[in-house]
């Protein structure tokens, strides 16, 4: 991009979108750029309630096996730690509870679980040493030591560590804070509408057509629609929507006082994690290979102007916006997820018997996954004027205060090491996002941080609950 565009249309209002809009308003070079955000909020507030990061809590950690992500997360943590009422981490939006990270011994390849955890520990130690805080990161060599630390009878892992410099954020409040910041600039026009398709002229993407037939146009179209991106642009084999299970249970005041003092607990072999409660509701989740929801999409943008638009099958989120919420299908867990979350309560929580309680609420959280867990943030190689920013693979929220700046650097062609990681991959994952012998084959995220079984089809797993 040789010059700042006269206008930019951002499709989506989640982490990537709001963080980028905020960064645009702060850069003098974009001072004359008209900025529009469009998202489907159905007359509600931005961002929509079924966006991945609009939730009670998300982990804030610099504990990554990849040093580049660890470094970016440490930068973001500096913002999260600001506790003034008007600052990101203030008013209970960020809690530095510490993070307990563990994995199970396994015969699987090195980076699955254990390898990732040990590399994370090394990177966390390096970051802590720079601030002379290495004593805040302590490792534990046995399952017994891990059990003793958490005060549990289940199996939290075989090796792990605790990093007192990590914690968690109230994700919904963090997103509302960012929306408020962007809105207050007066620079960003928010449009409530459902984008049906991207509009092209020749080799260029020039805008988006909404469900009411209105067309929004801009010099640059910046698509940051999270797990919905693959239904607007053909990303098969590169990015795919997967659903992750979350469960919430009520706890007593006495239990709350114990749980609130716990660190975030995460096992990278099972994907199980528990985040300390802020109210008398405890959240438990599985960061997994996820469920797929293959559906026919009619108007996704093809890979290049030489290809015609045609119907393709992609995994697409099923939420209250997309499904029939009256059937309750968006609020029912597949049996394997129900069982897994109950096991997580047993393995990671010091309160006995939580695994036998009824759910107050359950949810499927939709990720935009990539095969290696690296984000996608690049100009589309087949179309002019289209920048694609998605594929956070369940890791985007913690970078909220700094991600937009990095994405603008990528737009300008100076994204550095992360920009290289986030480039459009020339080769799509073979067979992924395709129906093979009548069965949809999903993209599998092999970054070493997932639990569960890959390739499960949501409707098949839900039918087992009935």
Secondary structure, 3 states (H helix, E strand, C coil): CCCCCCEEEEECCCHHHHHHHHHHHHCHHHCCCEEEEEECCCCCCCCCCCCCCCCCCEEECCCCCCHHHHHHHHHHHHHHCCCCCCCCCCCCCEECCCEEEEECCCCCCCCCCHHHHHHHHHHHHHHHHHCCCHHHEEEECCHHHHHHHHCCCCCCCCEEEEECCCEEECHHHHHHHHHHHHHHCCCEEEEECCEEEEEEECCEEEEEEECCCCEEECCEEEECCHHHHHHCECCCCCCEEEEEEEEEEECCHHHHHHHCCCCEEEECCCCEEEECCCCCEEEEEECECCEECEEEECCCECCCCCCCCCCEEEECCCCCCCCCHHHCHHHCCCHHHHHHHHHHHHHHCCCCCHHHCCCCEEEEEEEEECCCCCCEEEECCCCECEEEEECCCCCCHHHHHHHHHHHHHHHCCCCHHHHHHCCCCCCCCCCCCEEECCEEECCCCCCCCCECCCCEEHHHHHHHHC
